[in-house]
Amino acid sequence: MEPKHIILGLMEAVVWYFFIYYLLVTIKKPDRNLWIASAVLLALFYLGFVLCPWVRHTPAWQGL
């Protein structure tokens, strides 16, 4: 396994961890600004989706 794949896998795990953490903190604290929280969650979700190896190795993604 290449070191690049290991690093990308670790980055993906960290991004998904922060996504779940931020989601749970946002649900727990009702005084949060939902516009900012939704933007942060959307960015984290998109980043986690892009880092996923299943997505990166599809022919459609390779053609972009």
Summary of the structure (lengths in Angstrom):
residues: 64
radius of gyration: 14.4
end to end distance: 24.7
largest distance: 45.0
contacts: 139
relative contact order: 0.14
helix: 81%
strand: 0%
